């Protein structure tokens, strides 16, 4: 495995076969599994909840990266940790108490070493969460407006990633992983990597292909 992480998003898979689809992309070379939880309020779509995360957890052993696109995520943190999340990410725009949220993820998930993440929409500036950098293990930059798979990459996000990478690379206490989600394809993943991303969420490009392994290899090699 290379130093960069490919995390297929189950939002684009066949939901009727979600456990088998997770196994298939892991066998094809996926490093993580990304699970988008949507509530129909923070974003217009509704996806799935903790029972689906638990089903995927039973089917694969790779890290589960659970992305909560929900209002007041603090209400459900324990449910998703208990379901098997390894990384649990909340949106800075969705909670009034971001520090409390991150602290609870780390404290409740301490026995399983669950990591806390923050996600931000394309329009949200990075200074919205820099006060809690010491409490973050992962930062997820949305490169589309969240809610639906298959959207086009928003190129303006690249500059924001570059600026953030400069900020964190000189931190004495380590730095969070930088993940990007939305419109990732073989033709643009190199630009995203050059901007400073460590991890890449890819949904429709993987699950819409006839050969998961070839597509994941194309992403990694690009």
C-alpha positions in Angstrom: 0.0 0.0 0.0 1.2 3.5 -0.8 1.4 6.3 1.8 -2.0 7.6 0.6 -5.4 6.2 1.5 -8.2 5.3 -1.0 -11.6 5.1 0.8 -14.5 4.1 -1.4 -17.8 5.6 -0.4 -20.6 3.2 0.2 -23.1 5.9 -0.8 -22.6 4.8 -4.4 -22.8 1.1 -3.9 -25.7 -1.3 -4.4 -27.4 -0.9 -1.0 -29.1 -4.2 -1.4 -25.7 -5.8 -1.3 -23.8 -3.4 0.9 -21.8 -6.0 2.9 -20.8 -7.8 -0.2 -19.9 -4.5 -1.9 -17.7 -3.6 1.0 -15.9 -6.9 0.8 -15.5 -6.5 -2.9 -13.7 -3.1 -2.8 -11.5 -4.2 0.1 -10.5 -7.3 -2.0 -9.9 -4.9 -4.8 -7.4 -2.8 -2.8 -9.3 -0.3 -0.8 -7.5 0.9 2.3 -10.6 2.2 4.2 -14.4 2.1 3.8 -16.1 5.5 3.9 -19.7 5.6 5.2 -21.8 8.8 4.6 -24.6 9.1 7.2 -27.3 11.6 6.0 -30.4 12.8 7.8 -32.4 14.7 5.3 -31.9 17.9 7.3 -28.3 18.9 7.2 -28.2 17.6 3.7 -31.2 16.9 1.4 -30.6 13.2 1.1 -31.2 10.4 3.6 -28.9 7.4 3.6 -28.5 5.0 6.5 -27.8 4.8 10.2 -25.8 2.8 12.8 -27.2 -0.7 12.0 -25.8 -0.4 8.4 -22.4 0.6 9.8 -22.5 -2.3 12.2 -23.3 -4.7 9.2 -20.3 -3.4 7.3 -18.1 -3.7 10.3 -19.0 -7.4 10.5 -18.0 -7.9 6.9 -14.6 -6.2 6.7 -11.6 -5.6 8.9 -10.2 -2.3 7.4 -10.9 1.0 9.1 -14.4 2.4 8.9 -14.5 6.1 8.2 -17.9 7.3 9.3 -18.9 10.8 8.1 -21.9 12.2 9.9 -23.8 14.6 7.7 -26.4 15.2 10.3 -27.7 18.0 12.5 -26.7 17.8 16.2 -24.4 14.9 15.7 -23.7 14.8 19.4 -27.0 12.9 19.8 -25.7 9.8 18.0 -21.9 9.7 18.6 -22.1 6.7 21.0 -24.3 4.8 18.6 -21.9 5.0 15.7 -18.9 4.3 17.9 -20.6 1.2 19.3 -21.5 0.2 15.7 -17.8 0.0 14.8 -16.5 3.4 13.5 -12.8 3.8 13.6 -12.9 7.4 12.5 -16.0 9.5 13.3 -16.3 12.8 11.6 -18.7 15.6 12.3 -19.4 18.8 10.3 -18.3 22.1 11.8 -21.5 23.6 10.5 -23.8 21.1 12.2 -23.0 21.4 15.9 -22.9 24.4 18.2 -20.4 22.6 20.5 -17.6 21.3 18.3 -15.0 20.9 21.1 -17.5 19.0 23.3 -18.4 16.8 20.3 -14.7 15.9 19.5 -13.9 15.4 23.2 -16.8 12.9 23.6 -15.7 10.9 20.5 -12.3 10.5 21.9 -13.4 9.8 25.5 -16.2 7.4 24.7 -14.1 5.7 22.0 -10.9 5.6 24.0 -10.9 1.8 24.5 -11.1 1.2 20.8 -8.8 4.2 19.9 -11.6 5.8 17.9 -10.3 8.9 16.0 -12.2 12.2 15.8 -12.6 14.1 12.6 -14.0 17.5 11.4 -15.5 18.1 8.0 -16.2 21.4 6.3 -18.3 22.4 3.3 -16.7 24.0 0.3 -17.7 27.5 1.4 -16.5 27.2 5.0 -13.2 28.8 5.9 -10.6 26.7 7.8 -10.4 29.2 10.6 -13.8 27.9 11.7 -12.1 25.0 13.5 -8.4 25.9 14.0 -9.0 26.5 17.7 -9.6 22.8 18.1 -6.8 21.4 16.0 -5.3 19.7 19.0 -8.5 17.6 19.3 -8.7 16.5 15.7 -7.2 13.4 14.0 -8.7 14.0 10.6 -9.9 17.0 8.5 -12.3 16.2 5.7 -12.6 18.8 3.0 -15.8 18.5 1.0 -15.0 19.2 -2.7 -18.7 19.1 -3.6 -21.8 20.4 -1.8 -22.7 17.5 0.4 -25.8 15.4 -0.1 -25.5 13.4 -3.3 -22.9 11.2 -5.0 -21.7 11.8 -8.6 -21.2 15.6 -8.4 -18.4 17.5 -10.1 -15.3 18.5 -8.2 -15.1 22.2 -7.1 -11.5 23.2 -8.0 -11.5 26.3 -5.6 -11.1 23.8 -2.7 -7.6 23.1 -3.8 -6.3 26.4 -2.6 -8.0 25.9 0.7 -6.3 22.5 1.1 -2.9 24.1 0.2 -3.3 26.8 2.8 -4.4 24.4 5.5 -1.4 22.1 4.7 1.0 24.9 5.3 -0.7 25.7 8.6 -0.4 22.1 9.9 2.9 20.9 8.5 4.8 23.1 11.0 2.8 22.1 14.1 5.0 20.7 16.9 2.3 18.3 18.2 1.7 16.4 15.0 -1.0 17.0 12.4 -4.3 15.5 11.4 -4.8 13.5 8.3 -6.2 15.5 5.3 -9.0 13.8 3.5 -10.9 15.1 0.4 -14.4 13.9 -0.6 -16.3 14.7 -3.8 -15.8 14.3 -7.5 -12.5 12.5 -7.1 -11.5 10.8 -10.4 -8.2 9.6 -11.9 -7.8 12.8 -13.9 -7.9 15.1 -10.8 -6.6 13.0 -7.9 -3.0 14.0 -8.7 -3.9 17.7 -8.3 -5.6 16.9 -5.0 -2.6 15.0 -3.8 -0.3 17.8 -4.8 -2.4 20.2 -2.8 -1.7 18.2 0.3 -4.3 15.5 0.7 -3.5 12.2 2.5 -6.7 10.4 1.9 -9.3 10.3 -0.9 -13.0 9.4 -0.9 -14.1 7.9 -4.2 -17.7 6.8 -4.7 -19.3 6.8 -8.1 -16.0 6.4 -10.0 -15.4 3.1 -8.1 -18.9 1.6 -7.8 -19.9 2.8 -11.3 -17.0 0.9 -12.9 -17.0 -2.7 -14.2 -13.6 -3.4 -12.5 -13.2 -2.2 -8.9 -9.6 -3.3 -8.7 -8.6 -1.5 -12.0 -10.3 1.7 -10.9 -8.7 1.7 -7.5 -5.3 1.1 -9.0 -5.9 3.9 -11.5 -6.7 6.2 -8.7 -3.6 5.2 -6.7 -1.3 5.3 -9.7 -2.6 8.7 -10.8 
